[in-house]
Amino acid sequence: MRLSTRNQLTGTITEVTLGSVMATVKVRLDGGEQIVTASITKEAVEELGLQAGVTATVLVKSTEVMLGVD
């Protein structure tokens, strides 16, 4: 897969929660215990065959990044 997205994180899907239209997919990143949660359409989950145990690449493309500190 060749993409221009620079932030590509590989991991394993740990959980898929389906709603009526949307779904959340949790991915445990390789090399640690960090989890990334993505909100995608239910249709995309079904078309891609996403389920727990499947290896996936998280692609992060954003115009904004916000940080907070105490």
Phi and psi in radians as a Rosetta constraint file:
Dihedral C 1 N 2 CA 2 C 2 CIRCULARHARMONIC -2.048 0.35
Dihedral N 2 CA 2 C 2 N 3 CIRCULARHARMONIC 2.060 0.35
Dihedral C 2 N 3 CA 3 C 3 CIRCULARHARMONIC -2.362 0.35
Dihedral N 3 CA 3 C 3 N 4 CIRCULARHARMONIC 2.734 0.35
Dihedral C 3 N 4 CA 4 C 4 CIRCULARHARMONIC -1.469 0.35
Dihedral N 4 CA 4 C 4 N 5 CIRCULARHARMONIC -0.179 0.35
Dihedral C 4 N 5 CA 5 C 5 CIRCULARHARMONIC -1.146 0.35
Dihedral N 5 CA 5 C 5 N 6 CIRCULARHARMONIC 2.126 0.35
Dihedral C 5 N 6 CA 6 C 6 CIRCULARHARMONIC -1.386 0.35
Dihedral N 6 CA 6 C 6 N 7 CIRCULARHARMONIC -0.572 0.35
Dihedral C 6 N 7 CA 7 C 7 CIRCULARHARMONIC -1.587 0.35
Dihedral N 7 CA 7 C 7 N 8 CIRCULARHARMONIC 1.606 0.35
Dihedral C 7 N 8 CA 8 C 8 CIRCULARHARMONIC -2.093 0.35
Dihedral N 8 CA 8 C 8 N 9 CIRCULARHARMONIC 2.069 0.35
Dihedral C 8 N 9 CA 9 C 9 CIRCULARHARMONIC -2.104 0.35
Dihedral N 9 CA 9 C 9 N 10 CIRCULARHARMONIC 2.188 0.35
Dihedral C 9 N 10 CA 10 C 10 CIRCULARHARMONIC -1.658 0.35
Dihedral N 10 CA 10 C 10 N 11 CIRCULARHARMONIC 2.647 0.35
Dihedral C 10 N 11 CA 11 C 11 CIRCULARHARMONIC -3.039 0.35
Dihedral N 11 CA 11 C 11 N 12 CIRCULARHARMONIC -2.895 0.35
Dihedral C 11 N 12 CA 12 C 12 CIRCULARHARMONIC -2.186 0.35
Dihedral N 12 CA 12 C 12 N 13 CIRCULARHARMONIC 2.323 0.35
Dihedral C 12 N 13 CA 13 C 13 CIRCULARHARMONIC -1.163 0.35
Dihedral N 13 CA 13 C 13 N 14 CIRCULARHARMONIC 2.260 0.35
Dihedral C 13 N 14 CA 14 C 14 CIRCULARHARMONIC -1.876 0.35
Dihedral N 14 CA 14 C 14 N 15 CIRCULARHARMONIC -0.397 0.35
Dihedral C 14 N 15 CA 15 C 15 CIRCULARHARMONIC -2.793 0.35
Dihedral N 15 CA 15 C 15 N 16 CIRCULARHARMONIC 2.430 0.35
Dihedral C 15 N 16 CA 16 C 16 CIRCULARHARMONIC -2.236 0.35
Dihedral N 16 CA 16 C 16 N 17 CIRCULARHARMONIC 2.166 0.35
Dihedral C 16 N 17 CA 17 C 17 CIRCULARHARMONIC -2.048 0.35
Dihedral N 17 CA 17 C 17 N 18 CIRCULARHARMONIC 2.033 0.35
Dihedral C 17 N 18 CA 18 C 18 CIRCULARHARMONIC -1.647 0.35
Dihedral N 18 CA 18 C 18 N 19 CIRCULARHARMONIC 2.355 0.35
Dihedral C 18 N 19 CA 19 C 19 CIRCULARHARMONIC -1.869 0.35
Dihedral N 19 CA 19 C 19 N 20 CIRCULARHARMONIC -2.931 0.35
Dihedral C 19 N 20 CA 20 C 20 CIRCULARHARMONIC -1.236 0.35
Dihedral N 20 CA 20 C 20 N 21 CIRCULARHARMONIC -0.568 0.35
Dihedral C 20 N 21 CA 21 C 21 CIRCULARHARMONIC -2.210 0.35
Dihedral N 21 CA 21 C 21 N 22 CIRCULARHARMONIC -0.687 0.35
Dihedral C 21 N 22 CA 22 C 22 CIRCULARHARMONIC -1.895 0.35
Dihedral N 22 CA 22 C 22 N 23 CIRCULARHARMONIC 2.932 0.35
Dihedral C 22 N 23 CA 23 C 23 CIRCULARHARMONIC -2.513 0.35
Dihedral N 23 CA 23 C 23 N 24 CIRCULARHARMONIC 2.723 0.35
Dihedral C 23 N 24 CA 24 C 24 CIRCULARHARMONIC -2.000 0.35
Dihedral N 24 CA 24 C 24 N 25 CIRCULARHARMONIC 2.442 0.35
Dihedral C 24 N 25 CA 25 C 25 CIRCULARHARMONIC -2.208 0.35
Dihedral N 25 CA 25 C 25 N 26 CIRCULARHARMONIC 2.152 0.35
Dihedral C 25 N 26 CA 26 C 26 CIRCULARHARMONIC -1.758 0.35
Dihedral N 26 CA 26 C 26 N 27 CIRCULARHARMONIC 2.295 0.35
Dihedral C 26 N 27 CA 27 C 27 CIRCULARHARMONIC -2.155 0.35
Dihedral N 27 CA 27 C 27 N 28 CIRCULARHARMONIC 2.139 0.35
Dihedral C 27 N 28 CA 28 C 28 CIRCULARHARMONIC -1.480 0.35
Dihedral N 28 CA 28 C 28 N 29 CIRCULARHARMONIC 2.100 0.35
Dihedral C 28 N 29 CA 29 C 29 CIRCULARHARMONIC -1.247 0.35
Dihedral N 29 CA 29 C 29 N 30 CIRCULARHARMONIC 2.520 0.35
Dihedral C 29 N 30 CA 30 C 30 CIRCULARHARMONIC -1.028 0.35
Dihedral N 30 CA 30 C 30 N 31 CIRCULARHARMONIC 2.484 0.35
Dihedral C 30 N 31 CA 31 C 31 CIRCULARHARMONIC 1.470 0.35
Dihedral N 31 CA 31 C 31 N 32 CIRCULARHARMONIC 0.184 0.35
Dihedral C 31 N 32 CA 32 C 32 CIRCULARHARMONIC -3.066 0.35
Dihedral N 32 CA 32 C 32 N 33 CIRCULARHARMONIC -2.859 0.35
Dihedral C 32 N 33 CA 33 C 33 CIRCULARHARMONIC -1.917 0.35
Dihedral N 33 CA 33 C 33 N 34 CIRCULARHARMONIC 0.184 0.35
Dihedral C 33 N 34 CA 34 C 34 CIRCULARHARMONIC -1.262 0.35
Dihedral N 34 CA 34 C 34 N 35 CIRCULARHARMONIC 2.398 0.35
Dihedral C 34 N 35 CA 35 C 35 CIRCULARHARMONIC -2.030 0.35
Dihedral N 35 CA 35 C 35 N 36 CIRCULARHARMONIC 2.338 0.35
Dihedral C 35 N 36 CA 36 C 36 CIRCULARHARMONIC -1.959 0.35
Dihedral N 36 CA 36 C 36 N 37 CIRCULARHARMONIC 2.330 0.35
Dihedral C 36 N 37 CA 37 C 37 CIRCULARHARMONIC -1.924 0.35
Dihedral N 37 CA 37 C 37 N 38 CIRCULARHARMONIC 2.229 0.35
Dihedral C 37 N 38 CA 38 C 38 CIRCULARHARMONIC -1.986 0.35
Dihedral N 38 CA 38 C 38 N 39 CIRCULARHARMONIC 2.436 0.35
Dihedral C 38 N 39 CA 39 C 39 CIRCULARHARMONIC -1.815 0.35
Dihedral N 39 CA 39 C 39 N 40 CIRCULARHARMONIC 2.066 0.35
Dihedral C 39 N 40 CA 40 C 40 CIRCULARHARMONIC -2.375 0.35
Dihedral N 40 CA 40 C 40 N 41 CIRCULARHARMONIC 3.004 0.35
Dihedral C 40 N 41 CA 41 C 41 CIRCULARHARMONIC -1.262 0.35
Dihedral N 41 CA 41 C 41 N 42 CIRCULARHARMONIC 2.649 0.35
Dihedral C 41 N 42 CA 42 C 42 CIRCULARHARMONIC -1.055 0.35
Dihedral N 42 CA 42 C 42 N 43 CIRCULARHARMONIC -0.672 0.35
Dihedral C 42 N 43 CA 43 C 43 CIRCULARHARMONIC -1.042 0.35
Dihedral N 43 CA 43 C 43 N 44 CIRCULARHARMONIC -0.719 0.35
Dihedral C 43 N 44 CA 44 C 44 CIRCULARHARMONIC -1.124 0.35
Dihedral N 44 CA 44 C 44 N 45 CIRCULARHARMONIC -0.721 0.35
Dihedral C 44 N 45 CA 45 C 45 CIRCULARHARMONIC -1.009 0.35
Dihedral N 45 CA 45 C 45 N 46 CIRCULARHARMONIC -0.804 0.35
Dihedral C 45 N 46 CA 46 C 46 CIRCULARHARMONIC -1.174 0.35
Dihedral N 46 CA 46 C 46 N 47 CIRCULARHARMONIC -0.768 0.35
Dihedral C 46 N 47 CA 47 C 47 CIRCULARHARMONIC -1.141 0.35
Dihedral N 47 CA 47 C 47 N 48 CIRCULARHARMONIC -0.635 0.35
Dihedral C 47 N 48 CA 48 C 48 CIRCULARHARMONIC -1.515 0.35
Dihedral N 48 CA 48 C 48 N 49 CIRCULARHARMONIC -0.151 0.35
Dihedral C 48 N 49 CA 49 C 49 CIRCULARHARMONIC 1.163 0.35
Dihedral N 49 CA 49 C 49 N 50 CIRCULARHARMONIC 0.642 0.35
Dihedral C 49 N 50 CA 50 C 50 CIRCULARHARMONIC -1.314 0.35
Dihedral N 50 CA 50 C 50 N 51 CIRCULARHARMONIC 2.292 0.35
Dihedral C 50 N 51 CA 51 C 51 CIRCULARHARMONIC -2.788 0.35
Dihedral N 51 CA 51 C 51 N 52 CIRCULARHARMONIC 2.869 0.35
Dihedral C 51 N 52 CA 52 C 52 CIRCULARHARMONIC -0.970 0.35
Dihedral N 52 CA 52 C 52 N 53 CIRCULARHARMONIC 2.396 0.35
Dihedral C 52 N 53 CA 53 C 53 CIRCULARHARMONIC 1.683 0.35
Dihedral N 53 CA 53 C 53 N 54 CIRCULARHARMONIC -0.238 0.35
Dihedral C 53 N 54 CA 54 C 54 CIRCULARHARMONIC -1.386 0.35
Dihedral N 54 CA 54 C 54 N 55 CIRCULARHARMONIC 2.363 0.35
Dihedral C 54 N 55 CA 55 C 55 CIRCULARHARMONIC -1.315 0.35
Dihedral N 55 CA 55 C 55 N 56 CIRCULARHARMONIC 2.372 0.35
Dihedral C 55 N 56 CA 56 C 56 CIRCULARHARMONIC -2.473 0.35
Dihedral N 56 CA 56 C 56 N 57 CIRCULARHARMONIC 2.774 0.35
Dihedral C 56 N 57 CA 57 C 57 CIRCULARHARMONIC -1.967 0.35
Dihedral N 57 CA 57 C 57 N 58 CIRCULARHARMONIC 2.174 0.35
Dihedral C 57 N 58 CA 58 C 58 CIRCULARHARMONIC -1.547 0.35
Dihedral N 58 CA 58 C 58 N 59 CIRCULARHARMONIC 2.156 0.35
Dihedral C 58 N 59 CA 59 C 59 CIRCULARHARMONIC -1.893 0.35
Dihedral N 59 CA 59 C 59 N 60 CIRCULARHARMONIC 2.144 0.35
Dihedral C 59 N 60 CA 60 C 60 CIRCULARHARMONIC -1.960 0.35
Dihedral N 60 CA 60 C 60 N 61 CIRCULARHARMONIC 2.011 0.35
Dihedral C 60 N 61 CA 61 C 61 CIRCULARHARMONIC -2.312 0.35
Dihedral N 61 CA 61 C 61 N 62 CIRCULARHARMONIC 2.025 0.35
Dihedral C 61 N 62 CA 62 C 62 CIRCULARHARMONIC -2.575 0.35
Dihedral N 62 CA 62 C 62 N 63 CIRCULARHARMONIC 2.604 0.35
Dihedral C 62 N 63 CA 63 C 63 CIRCULARHARMONIC -1.579 0.35
Dihedral N 63 CA 63 C 63 N 64 CIRCULARHARMONIC -0.216 0.35
Dihedral C 63 N 64 CA 64 C 64 CIRCULARHARMONIC -2.372 0.35
Dihedral N 64 CA 64 C 64 N 65 CIRCULARHARMONIC 2.497 0.35
Dihedral C 64 N 65 CA 65 C 65 CIRCULARHARMONIC -2.315 0.35
Dihedral N 65 CA 65 C 65 N 66 CIRCULARHARMONIC 2.218 0.35
Dihedral C 65 N 66 CA 66 C 66 CIRCULARHARMONIC -1.977 0.35
Dihedral N 66 CA 66 C 66 N 67 CIRCULARHARMONIC 2.454 0.35
Dihedral C 66 N 67 CA 67 C 67 CIRCULARHARMONIC -2.198 0.35
Dihedral N 67 CA 67 C 67 N 68 CIRCULARHARMONIC 2.633 0.35
Dihedral C 67 N 68 CA 68 C 68 CIRCULARHARMONIC -2.303 0.35
Dihedral N 68 CA 68 C 68 N 69 CIRCULARHARMONIC 2.577 0.35
Dihedral C 68 N 69 CA 69 C 69 CIRCULARHARMONIC -2.344 0.35
Dihedral N 69 CA 69 C 69 N 70 CIRCULARHARMONIC 2.736 0.35
